[in-house]
Every structure is written in C-alpha cells, then in structure tokens.
Amino acid sequence: MKTRIVVLGAGYAGVLTAKKLEKKLKKQKDVKITIIDKNPFHTMLTELHEVAAGRVEEESIRINLKRVFAGRDVNVVTDNITTVDYDNKLISGEVGKYEYDYLVLATGSKPTFYGLTDLEPHLFTLWSYEDAIKIHEHTLDMFRKASKEPNEEKRKELLSFYIVGAGLTGVEMAGELAEYVPILCKKFEIKESDVKIHIVDAVDRPVPIFPKKLSQKTLARLEKMNVIPILEAKITGAGEGYLEYYKDGVHVKAATKTFIWTAGIQASDLSSSSEPLGVARGGRIETDEYLRSKNYSNVYVAGDNIFYTPEGETSPVPQMVENCEASAKTIANNLAADIKKTDKQEKYAPKFHGAMLCIGGRYGLAYVGTHTKKFALPSFFAMFAKHLINMVYFSHVLGWNKIASYLKHEIFRIKNKRSFVGGHFANTTPSFLTVPLRVLLGATWIFISIEKIQGGWLNTPQLASFVASADAFYEYLLYGVADTVAGATEIVIETVNNPVWIDFDIFGLVRIILVDGGELAFKIQIPMMDTMLNTFVMPYDNMQIMFQVAVVFTQIAVGLGLVFGLFTSLSALVSLALQVSFLTSTGLYMSTWWMFFGGIVFLFGGGSTFGLDYYVMPVIKGYWNKLGFVKKWYIYHD
Ligand SMILES: Cc1cc2nc3c(=O)[nH]c(=O)nc-3n(C[C@H](O)[C@H](O)[C@H](O)COP(=O)(O)OP(=O)(O)OC[C@H]3O[C@@H](n4cnc5c(N)ncnc54)[C@H](O)[C@@H]3O)c2cc1C
C-alpha cells in the first residue's frame, strides 16, 4: 500500500510544503500526497487590505489550487475539516474522511478577541478572502448611503471608520482605507472632511515590533493621511452602531457602522482543539526541533501553527510568511528523510530578516537585514523590496504566470495612481490609435525586404560588403580615414565639424558609438560578435547567402504579421531582435530609429484591435492553456 501524506491547509506553509515534498519524493511511486483546504484556492492573506480598500481586484489574491498543483502528483481536495483522530490517523471533514500515515498540520490562524466575545457580531475581521470582500462592499455601501443622507450627524456616523489594532495589519488597513477615501469622496460627491478614520490600540505607538523611530514615521504618515490615532486606549464593548473604549480615565462611546478588528490572532480552531498533540499558547502546537508534534512523530506542524523556540532564541517563531517558507523546507526535508529511511533530518533553525509595512500603495517602511543586524529602508526601496519578495514567493507557487498577473494588478493596471511608481506604467492608450503605426512598421519591413530582393540578396553574397561599407563609414567619421574601403563608395558622408558625439569603450567588451555623418548613426559594437561573424560567416559565400535569405524572409514574415495584426507580440519581438542585430553590426541610422521604438509599442498585444489576433488569439489561448507542459511550467496565457 502507498504511504499517504496529507497536508492540511493550503496557506503559505501548506502549499510550499506540498510542492517541496512532491519534488523530493518524485521517484517514490509508493507515496501519495494529498492537500486539503476548505477553499479551492490559496489566499494571499498579506494583501487582504488591498482588496478591502479597493486597490486591487479580488481575483488578484486568490490562486486556484488545481492550477498550483497541475502536472504534479498531488491530489487537491476541497473540504472543511472538522476533526482529526490522531490515534487512528483519520481526518474527518464535512465531505469525506481521509486516512493518513503522515500529516502536516498547516491550518494557520484566526482572529482572537481576548475574551471580549460580545464584540464579534458588531465587527469586521480581516483574516480571509471573504473578510476582505465584505469590508470593501460595506465601505462602498457606507459611502453610497452617506451620499444620500441629508442629516449631517447620520452622514458622519456612516463615514466614521474604526480600525482596532495598530500592529502591521491594522496600520496597513488604515493606510489603505485613507488612500481610498479621496477616490470614494470624488465618486460619491462627499466632502473629504466628513470622513474620519481612527486607529485604536492599547499600545503607546503603532507597530511596536519596529524601533521607535520607525513607529514615529508610521504615525506621522498616518496623520498626514488624516488617520486619527487613539493610542493607549482599550476597547471595552461594542453594539449596533457604536463601539466603546476607555482612554485617560474616560469611557468613550463612538458612533460608527464600521469597526474593523485587527488586534490579535490565535491558531485555527483545528490547531487549538488538537489537545492530543500538545496545545501551547495561542492554540499553537508544541513541536520538537524537527517540527514534529512532541506526542505524534508522524504529525508535522507548519507555519502559524508551530509553537517552537529555536536554539539560542528567547521567543517562539513569529507567525509570519518567512516562518511558513522556512518550516516548509525543513518539514519537506525531514518527512522525505523519514520515508526514505535516511538520517538526513535537519533541525529547525530559521533566520528571520525583518518586517515590511505598506501604508497605502505609495508609501512603505521596512526594518530588514540579517538575523542580528537590521536597518530601515527608504520608502521607495521598502515598497520595491515588498513587491520583489512577493514575486519570489509567487515564483515558487505559480511561476511566471502569477508574477505576470501580480505586476498587472499592482503596477500595469493600477487605478488612481495607487502604486509606488504612481500611475506612470498604468496609463493606457486606446490600442486602435496605434493601428496606423503598426501597419506602417509592417509595411516598412516589407518594403526593405523587397529592396533587398531587388538588390540580389537572395542569390549573391553581399553581407560582407554591406558590413564593410558601414565599418568604413564609422571609421571615416571616428578617425578621418577609412581603411576598409570595400563598398565604401556607396556612403554619402556630409562634412560636419564634430562628427563624433559618443565613443565609449566598456572594458573592450562593448563599444558605444554615436556619430554624425549628415544623419546621426548609433552603433553598439561587440568585438566578440564581430570576430565570430568574421570567422564563420563573412569568408564563406554560402554562409552569407544563407544569412541574407534568413534576414529577408524574417523581415517579410514580421512585416506581414504587423500589417495584418497576426501574432503581433511575436512579430514585434522579432522586429526588435532584427533592429538589435542591425544595431550591433551596421548600426542604426536616425531615419530608422523609429522602427526600434515602434517594435516596443506592439510587444504586448497591439494586434488585438483591427488585426487578426482579435479572432485568432482567443482560440490559440484555449488550446495553449490545456497543454501539459504549459500547466506544469505555469506558462498560461490568460
Ligand atoms: C491582512 C494581513 C496582512 C499580513 N501581512 C503580513 C506581512 O506583510 N508579512 C508577513 O510575514 N506576514 C503577514 N501576515 C501573516 C501571514 O499571512 C501568516 O503568517 C500566514 O498566512 C500563515 O500561513 P499559514 O500557511 O500558516 O496559514 P494560512 O495562510 O492562514 O493558511 C491556512 C490554510 O488552512 C485552511 N484551513 C484552516 N482551517 C481549515 C479546516 N478546518 N479545514 C480545511 N482547511 C482549513 C485555510 O483555509 C487556509 O487556506 C499578514 C496576515 C494578514 C491577515
């Protein structure tokens, strides 16, 4: 019988553990890996606030699990698990029962209310995909209602938002909402001064895990965005349309319809109720140094569920993504070693590199570095680092496909300039306006090839004299003499006073030349490439003709592609490649520079209007996305 491994929970820890296990146990045909989650998708919890405050679309934070594990020997099951019988190795869910030999418990966390149980019906939490959507829809509803509310007091109540918890999650939520306010005010024609966002916490500074200076910066930024901090205040209760807090000896009852709770978390119900495993503080599971439950050596614990203090540390591992990634690696290694009966078990010794914080889409703070030495990053680099880290994570989960869609959501299709690079990369030009340029570019390629055919490029060797002629042109302008004169008679060089604009050599590997011989000519000379051409192509007539034929037919194909808008992206890419090959051989003359930039314009789907791609691409995409290797390498065309 096969050895059954079940990974319970497809969050950061579960997904990475299952993927790594599958890789390590690929050759073990007697192993079956199953991953179970109550949702058919993986949720990017770290981006929930972006959906809650309308920065990105909801689909950007959900990743289909079937896609993640496509082409991999991992069985994906959707079920809400209710109990685990650790003695009998049996998992029970609402849909089915699942036996296991090894279990990886990775069910994550949930919000906790520190005993204030009567708060729950009156607040919003921010710990799931549904939570984020609920907050977003509710916020829109509040603005919609406020826009029709003539009574000032009632309107202000609708527009009063309270976020409780000034840790990373609360600050991110407050900042995101504050950034959303001017957009909503414009949309619903509401005065910005009517909207009030408050952030409440018992602590005396936001994000206490940061050094004081960064907390001050956080506070300053929040205030700049009109967020009202209410610190050293304790929530005491909430009811229909209000919340109560206690500050400076005074009980305050604040009227609000929006109370978002981000003040604390504990491990998931399944973890907290797993007494046989040994439940520790916050419902987490106590593990040994190999991340196994202390009571059941066939149960590994991952991510937020772990309660373990690594050697030399004073506190248990943090409930953060980096801990999920590190634990996934250790568990995959140890579980595989268990199955293969090797002694290559490794102790869990994670090194954490700090924390990052976004206050809206345009401003970030980071306190990062090595395990022992950390430093703050300026906002631009903090945001850059955050996006980069997300992309590295995505590359592990859903490869290029998710990186591309992340960049699309966060940068290239971002609305209202809500990104750290503003809206500079997101402005769109109606693509029908570019059609004349596409046709002109294509027609020019066809025209150039016809000229070449008429000049005998398909049957007489001309490449050597063509390149020599260009070389002579540059040599004349650079040195005043041309020692390569073959074909140089064709060149018309006007007399100019200072013909050399740029002549810049980079370690003898690349030389950048910009000269004025009547018109500007630009060349990037790569001596190594020249040597190869001069050795393997130029001395042989057949090779020259072969090259010439290839160039002519490629130009015709590119030209037709662009004129008819068929495979436009590919045609544009080849058009660019041709230009680069000219740039590095004969150089580009100013009259053709536009072709280089024209190619760039059509790199991403410029043929989707008034072109054949409009009809052809959807059909090709349908077939492409079903191919095995496409699924396996995540190179979907969405
Ligand atoms: C708004 C927000 C912002 C955050 N920002 C950051 C940040 O910037 N940096 C950082 O490091 N961390 C951040 N975190 C924390 C980080 O998201 C968690 O540490 C991480 O998600 C934990 O991963 P996990 O795999 O242990 O659990 P999760 O990601 O929570 O995954 C657990 C999975 O188990 C499933 N599950 C639970 N119970 C059951 C059940 N009974 N049956 C079936 N399936 C079940 C869930 O559906 C879920 O898919 C943030 C969290 C939030 C909410």
Ligand as a Chemical Component Dictionary entry (heavy atoms), coordinates in Angstrom:
data_LIG
# 
_chem_comp.id                   LIG 
_chem_comp.type                 NON-POLYMER 
_chem_comp.pdbx_formal_charge   0 
_chem_comp.three_letter_code    LIG 
# 
loop_
_chem_comp_atom.comp_id 
_chem_comp_atom.atom_id 
_chem_comp_atom.alt_atom_id 
_chem_comp_atom.type_symbol 
_chem_comp_atom.charge 
_chem_comp_atom.model_Cartn_x 
_chem_comp_atom.model_Cartn_y 
_chem_comp_atom.model_Cartn_z 
_chem_comp_atom.pdbx_ordinal 
LIG C1  C1  C 0 -4.000  41.323 6.428 1  
LIG C2  C2  C 0 -2.780  40.511 6.756 2  
LIG C3  C3  C 0 -1.542  41.018 6.434 3  
LIG C4  C4  C 0 -0.391  40.278 6.714 4  
LIG N1  N1  N 0 0.811   40.788 6.355 5  
LIG C5  C5  C 0 1.919   40.053 6.537 6  
LIG C6  C6  C 0 3.166   40.527 6.067 7  
LIG O1  O1  O 0 3.263   41.612 5.486 8  
LIG N2  N2  N 0 4.266   39.744 6.267 9  
LIG C7  C7  C 0 4.176   38.528 6.885 10 
LIG O2  O2  O 0 5.191   37.863 7.028 11 
LIG N3  N3  N 0 3.008   38.057 7.353 12 
LIG C8  C8  C 0 1.874   38.775 7.186 13 
LIG N4  N4  N 0 0.667   38.280 7.626 14 
LIG C9  C9  C 0 0.656   36.988 8.330 15 
LIG C10 C10 C 0 0.697   35.815 7.340 16 
LIG O3  O3  O 0 -0.331  35.973 6.418 17 
LIG C11 C11 C 0 0.567   34.481 8.072 18 
LIG O4  O4  O 0 1.674   34.322 8.910 19 
LIG C12 C12 C 0 0.485   33.331 7.080 20 
LIG O5  O5  O 0 -0.662  33.438 6.288 21 
LIG C13 C13 C 0 0.431   31.985 7.809 22 
LIG O6  O6  O 0 0.443   30.975 6.837 23 
LIG P1  P1  P 0 -0.112  29.527 7.154 24 
LIG O7  O7  O 0 0.112   28.687 5.967 25 
LIG O8  O8  O 0 0.397   29.054 8.453 26 
LIG O9  O9  O 0 -1.674  29.785 7.346 27 
LIG P2  P2  P 0 -2.715  30.422 6.353 28 
LIG O10 O10 O 0 -2.069  31.202 5.308 29 
LIG O11 O11 O 0 -3.714  31.091 7.227 30 
LIG O12 O12 O 0 -3.373  29.154 5.695 31 
LIG C14 C14 C 0 -4.122  28.240 6.431 32 
LIG C15 C15 C 0 -4.995  27.463 5.475 33 
LIG O13 O13 O 0 -5.665  26.443 6.190 34 
LIG C16 C16 C 0 -7.004  26.376 5.764 35 
LIG N5  N5  N 0 -7.797  25.825 6.855 36 
LIG C17 C17 C 0 -7.884  26.278 8.116 37 
LIG N6  N6  N 0 -8.732  25.511 8.823 38 
LIG C18 C18 C 0 -9.169  24.566 7.981 39 
LIG C19 C19 C 0 -10.084 23.488 8.128 40 
LIG N7  N7  N 0 -10.674 23.238 9.275 41 
LIG N8  N8  N 0 -10.323 22.705 7.065 42 
LIG C20 C20 C 0 -9.725  22.942 5.880 43 
LIG N9  N9  N 0 -8.866  23.953 5.692 44 
LIG C21 C21 C 0 -8.590  24.745 6.737 45 
LIG C22 C22 C 0 -7.355  27.807 5.430 46 
LIG O14 O14 O 0 -8.433  27.864 4.515 47 
LIG C23 C23 C 0 -6.066  28.337 4.851 48 
LIG O15 O15 O 0 -6.031  28.199 3.463 49 
LIG C24 C24 C 0 -0.495  39.001 7.361 50 
LIG C25 C25 C 0 -1.754  38.492 7.669 51 
LIG C26 C26 C 0 -2.886  39.230 7.358 52 
LIG C27 C27 C 0 -4.239  38.648 7.666 53 
# 
loop_
_chem_comp_bond.comp_id 
_chem_comp_bond.atom_id_1 
_chem_comp_bond.atom_id_2 
_chem_comp_bond.value_order 
_chem_comp_bond.pdbx_ordinal 
LIG C1  C2  SING 1  
LIG C2  C3  SING 2  
LIG C2  C26 DOUB 3  
LIG C3  C4  DOUB 4  
LIG C4  N1  SING 5  
LIG C4  C24 SING 6  
LIG N1  C5  DOUB 7  
LIG C5  C6  SING 8  
LIG C5  C8  SING 9  
LIG C6  O1  DOUB 10 
LIG C6  N2  SING 11 
LIG N2  C7  SING 12 
LIG C7  O2  DOUB 13 
LIG C7  N3  SING 14 
LIG N3  C8  DOUB 15 
LIG C8  N4  SING 16 
LIG N4  C9  SING 17 
LIG N4  C24 SING 18 
LIG C9  C10 SING 19 
LIG C10 O3  SING 20 
LIG C10 C11 SING 21 
LIG C11 O4  SING 22 
LIG C11 C12 SING 23 
LIG C12 O5  SING 24 
LIG C12 C13 SING 25 
LIG C13 O6  SING 26 
LIG O6  P1  SING 27 
LIG P1  O7  DOUB 28 
LIG P1  O8  SING 29 
LIG P1  O9  SING 30 
LIG O9  P2  SING 31 
LIG P2  O10 DOUB 32 
LIG P2  O11 SING 33 
LIG P2  O12 SING 34 
LIG O12 C14 SING 35 
LIG C14 C15 SING 36 
LIG C15 O13 SING 37 
LIG C15 C23 SING 38 
LIG O13 C16 SING 39 
LIG C16 N5  SING 40 
LIG C16 C22 SING 41 
LIG N5  C17 SING 42 
LIG N5  C21 SING 43 
LIG C17 N6  DOUB 44 
LIG N6  C18 SING 45 
LIG C18 C19 SING 46 
LIG C18 C21 DOUB 47 
LIG C19 N7  SING 48 
LIG C19 N8  DOUB 49 
LIG N8  C20 SING 50 
LIG C20 N9  DOUB 51 
LIG N9  C21 SING 52 
LIG C22 O14 SING 53 
LIG C22 C23 SING 54 
LIG C23 O15 SING 55 
LIG C24 C25 DOUB 56 
LIG C25 C26 SING 57 
LIG C26 C27 SING 58 
# 
